[in-house]
Amino acid sequence: MLLPDEVRKRLQRAWPERRRRELAGDAEWPFRVVLGAPTEAEAAGAVDTFRDWTAAWERWTPPGEVHWEERSWSRLGRQRIPRRLVVGSAERLAELVGSGHEWRGLRARREVVRRELPASIGGRVFAAWHEHVGALSESDFRRLVSVVLWLSVPRGRAVHLRTLPIAGIDTKWIEANEAVVREWVAAARGLDPAIGTAAVCELWEVPPKLRVRLLAPELRAVVGGLRDLEAPVEQLAALALRPRGVLVVENLASAQALGDLPGVVVVAGLGASVTLVSRLDWARGVPWGYWGDLDTHGFAILDRARAVDAEIQSLLMDTGTLLAHRDLWGTEPSQHTAGLTHLTPPEREVYEGLRSHRWGDRVRLEQERIDWNRATAAIDSWSSSL
């Protein structure tokens, strides 16, 4: 016997998915909630509860219509039983769960998109991004429509994303909205968004650079004795290097502190661009190591790298290292919250422990805080196994 407050809570939980489906054009109406009507024996066994339940539904007022059923029971006589609550539309459901204003705003923005942008952006494409779009200020929403409209027209690679001739488009705006721009322009142009923002939007792109350190004299001899190099990834890929292993180190200071290691190339400071290493011809087919911060974002970067090379070995990203440096912990400003699919069981244990605050609120251990003797011992052990 579900009471009105319980049903309202259920509908509040169901609303986000129903909202998405309605925007995508997949929702079916009316939406029905069975109220858990009792049998005669159940009602007779809890008469006061039964009467309170029916009385609560008699007081129900729209939105939502209560459907009743007449029953004749041998012990309780003729009874009028509330069977289900029926909600006839998204508008009524939104009002019922207290999201009427939000829903009207989303509907209005959907109509703007339908009216001003290519039809392929409506429906499911809009629905997939409706939470992001709904959270935008009115000025940012208008910028989004203007940017997508401008980029939907082929013009050649004449501009960079940050130099679009549209007012209010700056680095901060681009960082916050690049993903939705890419997805919507891809839909407008009939492209796969996985090819990247520059390719989807036909934009000029600054060639990505990598910072590498050659820790072996024989590798430095190939480039005139240079130890530290920073250059576009395609130029680095063309070097005639033959390393025995590649060590990805997220913190540049930690990478610069490393001494000579036979056959090892260090790639430093990549962050989320860690997959660029796979574009280095000489890095393919050799073992990779990864050493990053012991925090949720460090594991997210490791997960991204392992999607490219499943055999990457993590260094110093274990529970023992974390707990051995408790006095040097910091606080992660914001945590990575998505599920990761390429971690080993021990790595996943640490990642989930950090996410669940097992050892404290948003614990992090930055890699430069790790005892250097412990760090070099782990790296020496990895390099000697190559």
C-alpha positions in Angstrom: 0.0 0.0 0.0 2.0 2.9 -1.3 1.2 6.3 0.2 1.3 9.5 -1.9 4.6 10.6 -0.5 6.2 7.3 -1.4 4.8 7.4 -4.9 6.1 11.0 -5.4 9.6 9.9 -4.4 9.5 7.1 -6.8 8.4 9.5 -9.6 11.2 11.9 -8.7 13.7 9.0 -9.2 12.0 8.0 -12.5 11.8 11.6 -13.8 15.4 12.0 -15.2 15.0 9.0 -17.5 11.5 9.8 -18.4 12.6 13.4 -19.2 15.4 12.2 -21.4 13.1 9.7 -23.2 10.5 12.4 -23.8 13.1 14.8 -25.3 14.4 11.9 -27.5 10.8 11.1 -28.7 10.9 7.7 -27.1 8.5 8.1 -24.1 5.1 6.5 -24.0 2.2 8.1 -22.2 0.3 7.8 -19.9 2.7 6.8 -17.2 1.2 4.5 -14.6 2.2 3.7 -11.1 0.5 0.7 -9.4 -0.4 1.6 -5.8 -0.1 -1.8 -4.2 -3.8 -2.5 -3.4 -4.1 -5.2 -0.7 -6.1 -8.4 -0.8 -9.1 -8.6 1.5 -7.1 -10.7 4.0 -4.3 -8.1 4.0 -6.7 -5.2 4.5 -8.6 -7.0 7.3 -5.3 -7.7 9.0 -4.4 -4.0 9.1 -7.7 -2.2 9.0 -6.5 1.2 10.3 -3.5 1.2 7.9 -5.9 0.3 5.0 -8.3 3.1 5.9 -5.5 5.6 6.3 -4.1 4.6 2.9 -7.5 5.0 1.1 -8.1 8.3 2.8 -4.7 9.6 1.7 -5.5 8.8 -1.9 -8.9 10.4 -1.6 -7.1 13.7 -0.7 -4.9 13.5 -3.8 -5.2 16.4 -6.2 -3.8 16.6 -9.8 -1.4 16.5 -11.6 -2.0 12.8 -11.9 -5.3 11.0 -11.9 -6.1 8.2 -9.3 -8.0 5.3 -10.8 -10.3 3.6 -8.4 -11.9 0.1 -8.3 -15.0 -1.0 -6.5 -14.8 -4.3 -4.6 -17.3 -6.3 -2.5 -15.5 -8.1 0.3 -17.2 -10.7 2.6 -15.7 -9.3 5.8 -15.2 -5.6 5.0 -18.2 -5.1 2.7 -18.1 -2.8 -0.3 -14.8 -0.9 -0.7 -13.5 1.7 -3.1 -9.8 0.9 -3.7 -7.2 3.2 -5.4 -5.5 1.0 -8.0 -3.1 3.2 -9.8 -1.9 6.7 -10.4 -2.0 7.8 -14.0 0.1 10.7 -15.4 -0.8 11.7 -18.9 2.1 13.8 -20.1 5.6 14.9 -19.4 4.3 18.3 -18.4 2.1 16.8 -15.7 4.9 14.5 -14.4 7.3 17.5 -14.3 4.8 19.5 -12.2 4.1 16.5 -9.9 7.8 16.1 -9.0 8.4 19.8 -8.6 10.4 20.3 -11.9 7.8 22.2 -13.9 9.9 25.3 -14.3 13.0 23.3 -15.3 11.0 21.3 -17.8 9.4 24.4 -19.5 12.9 25.9 -19.8 14.3 22.7 -21.5 11.3 22.5 -23.8 11.9 26.1 -24.9 15.5 25.4 -25.6 14.7 22.3 -27.5 12.4 24.4 -29.7 15.2 26.9 -30.3 17.5 24.1 -31.4 14.8 22.6 -33.7 14.1 26.0 -35.2 17.7 27.3 -35.7 20.0 24.2 -36.0 20.0 21.3 -38.4 17.3 18.7 -37.7 19.8 16.0 -37.0 20.7 17.7 -33.7 17.1 17.4 -32.3 15.7 14.3 -30.7 18.2 11.9 -29.3 21.2 14.1 -29.8 19.6 17.0 -27.9 18.3 14.5 -25.3 21.8 13.1 -24.6 23.0 16.6 -23.7 19.9 18.0 -22.1 21.3 18.2 -18.6 24.3 20.2 -19.8 22.1 22.5 -21.9 19.6 23.0 -19.1 22.4 24.1 -16.8 23.7 26.8 -19.1 22.9 30.5 -18.6 20.7 32.0 -21.3 23.8 33.8 -22.7 25.9 30.6 -22.8 23.0 28.7 -24.4 22.8 31.4 -27.2 26.5 31.1 -27.6 26.3 27.4 -28.0 23.6 27.7 -30.7 25.7 30.3 -32.5 28.9 28.3 -32.4 27.2 25.1 -33.6 25.4 26.9 -36.4 28.7 28.5 -37.5 30.6 25.3 -37.4 28.0 23.3 -39.2 28.8 25.1 -42.4 32.0 23.7 -44.2 34.5 26.6 -44.4 37.9 24.8 -44.6 40.5 24.8 -41.8 40.6 28.6 -41.6 40.2 29.2 -37.8 41.1 27.7 -34.5 38.2 26.9 -32.0 39.4 29.8 -29.8 39.4 32.3 -32.7 35.8 31.9 -33.8 34.2 35.2 -34.8 31.5 34.9 -32.1 31.3 37.2 -29.1 31.9 35.7 -25.7 33.9 32.6 -26.9 37.0 32.3 -24.7 39.2 29.6 -23.4 37.0 29.0 -20.3 33.8 28.7 -22.4 35.5 26.3 -24.9 36.8 24.0 -22.1 33.3 23.8 -20.5 31.4 23.2 -23.8 33.8 21.6 -26.3 32.3 18.1 -25.9 28.7 19.2 -26.7 29.9 21.4 -29.6 31.8 18.4 -31.0 28.8 16.0 -30.7 26.3 18.5 -32.1 28.4 19.5 -35.1 29.2 15.8 -35.8 25.4 15.2 -35.9 24.9 18.1 -38.2 27.7 17.0 -40.5 27.0 13.3 -40.3 30.4 12.5 -38.8 31.7 10.3 -36.0 32.5 12.5 -33.0 35.3 10.1 -32.1 37.5 11.6 -34.8 38.0 14.6 -32.6 36.9 18.2 -32.3 39.3 19.6 -35.0 38.3 17.0 -37.6 34.6 17.2 -36.9 34.5 21.0 -37.0 37.1 21.5 -39.7 39.3 23.6 -37.5 43.0 24.4 -37.6 44.7 22.7 -34.7 47.9 23.5 -32.9 50.1 20.4 -33.3 50.3 18.6 -29.9 53.7 18.6 -28.4 55.4 16.0 -26.1 58.1 16.5 -23.5 60.6 13.6 -23.5 63.8 12.8 -21.6 66.3 10.4 -22.9 67.8 8.7 -19.9 70.3 6.5 -21.7 73.6 7.8 -23.4 73.0 5.6 -26.5 69.6 7.2 -27.0 71.0 10.7 -26.5 73.7 10.0 -29.2 70.9 9.8 -31.8 70.0 13.5 -31.2 73.4 15.0 -30.7 73.6 14.3 -26.9 70.4 16.1 -26.0 68.7 14.8 -22.8 65.5 16.9 -22.8 63.3 17.4 -25.9 60.0 19.1 -26.5 58.5 19.0 -30.0 55.4 18.2 -32.0 54.5 14.5 -31.7 55.0 13.8 -35.4 58.6 15.1 -35.2 59.4 13.1 -32.2 57.9 10.0 -33.8 60.3 10.4 -36.7 63.4 10.1 -34.5 65.4 6.9 -35.0 65.2 5.8 -31.3 65.2 2.2 -30.2 64.3 2.3 -26.5 63.9 -0.8 -24.3 61.0 0.9 -22.4 58.9 4.0 -22.1 58.1 5.5 -18.7 55.2 8.0 -18.5 55.7 10.3 -15.6 52.9 12.8 -15.0 54.8 15.4 -12.9 57.5 17.2 -14.8 59.6 17.9 -11.7 59.7 14.2 -10.8 60.6 13.3 -14.4 63.5 15.9 -14.4 64.9 14.4 -11.2 65.5 11.0 -12.7 69.1 10.0 -13.5 70.3 7.7 -16.3 68.5 4.4 -16.9 69.6 2.0 -19.7 67.3 2.1 -22.7 64.6 4.2 -21.1 62.7 7.2 -22.5 60.6 9.3 -20.1 57.5 11.1 -21.5 56.4 13.7 -19.0 53.4 15.9 -18.1 50.8 14.6 -20.4 47.7 14.5 -18.2 44.6 13.4 -20.2 46.6 13.5 -23.4 48.5 10.4 -22.4 47.3 8.5 -25.4 49.6 10.7 -27.6 52.4 8.3 -26.6 50.9 5.7 -28.9 51.6 7.9 -31.9 55.4 7.5 -31.3 56.5 4.8 -33.7 59.5 3.9 -31.5 57.2 3.5 -28.4 55.1 0.7 -30.0 56.0 -2.8 -29.1 58.1 -1.9 -26.0 57.0 -2.0 -22.4 55.4 1.0 -20.9 55.4 2.1 -17.3 53.1 4.7 -15.8 53.8 6.7 -12.6 51.2 9.3 -11.7 49.6 11.0 -8.7 47.9 8.6 -6.2 44.5 10.3 -6.6 41.3 9.6 -8.6 42.5 11.6 -11.6 45.8 9.8 -11.7 44.0 6.5 -12.0 41.7 7.9 -14.7 44.8 8.8 -16.7 46.2 5.3 -16.2 42.9 3.9 -17.3 43.0 6.0 -20.5 46.6 4.9 -21.2 45.8 1.2 -20.7 43.0 1.5 -23.2 45.8 2.0 -25.7 48.2 -0.6 -24.3 46.7 -3.1 -21.9 50.2 -4.2 -20.7 51.2 -0.9 -19.1 52.7 -1.4 -15.6 51.8 1.1 -13.0 54.5 2.2 -10.5 54.0 3.4 -7.0 50.2 3.5 -7.3 49.4 1.0 -4.7 47.9 0.9 -1.2 51.2 0.4 0.5 52.7 3.5 -1.0 49.6 5.6 -0.2 49.5 4.5 3.5 53.3 4.9 4.0 53.0 8.6 3.2 50.0 9.5 5.3 51.7 12.6 6.8 52.1 14.0 3.2 48.6 13.6 2.0 46.8 16.5 0.4 43.2 17.0 -0.7 42.0 16.5 -4.2 40.0 19.6 -5.2 37.4 17.5 -7.2 37.4 13.8 -7.8 37.0 11.8 -11.0 33.7 9.9 -10.5 33.2 7.8 -13.6 33.8 4.1 -13.6 37.1 2.9 -14.9 37.4 -0.3 -16.9 41.1 -0.9 -17.4 42.5 -1.1 -13.9 43.9 -4.2 -12.3 42.1 -5.4 -9.1 44.7 -3.9 -6.8 44.6 -0.5 -8.6 40.8 -0.6 -8.6 40.8 -1.2 -4.8 42.8 2.0 -4.3 40.7 4.0 -6.8 37.4 2.9 -5.2 38.9 3.5 -1.7 39.8 7.1 -2.7 36.3 7.6 -4.3 34.6 6.3 -1.2 36.8 8.3 1.2 37.9 5.2 3.0 41.0 6.9 4.3 39.6 10.4 4.6 38.0 13.1 2.6 39.3 13.3 -1.0 42.7 12.0 -0.1 45.5 12.4 -2.6 49.2 11.7 -2.6 51.1 13.8 -5.3 53.9 11.8 -6.8 56.6 14.4 -5.9 55.7 13.8 -2.2 56.8 10.2 -2.4 60.0 9.3 -0.6 62.6 9.5 -3.4 64.5 6.4 -2.3 61.3 4.4 -2.5 60.5 6.0 -5.9 63.9 5.3 -7.5 63.9 1.8 -6.2 60.6 1.1 -7.9 61.7 2.6 -11.1 65.1 0.8 -11.1 63.2 -2.5 -10.5 60.9 -1.8 -13.5 63.8 -0.8 -15.8 65.9 -3.8 -14.8 63.0 -6.1 -15.9 63.0 -4.7 -19.4 
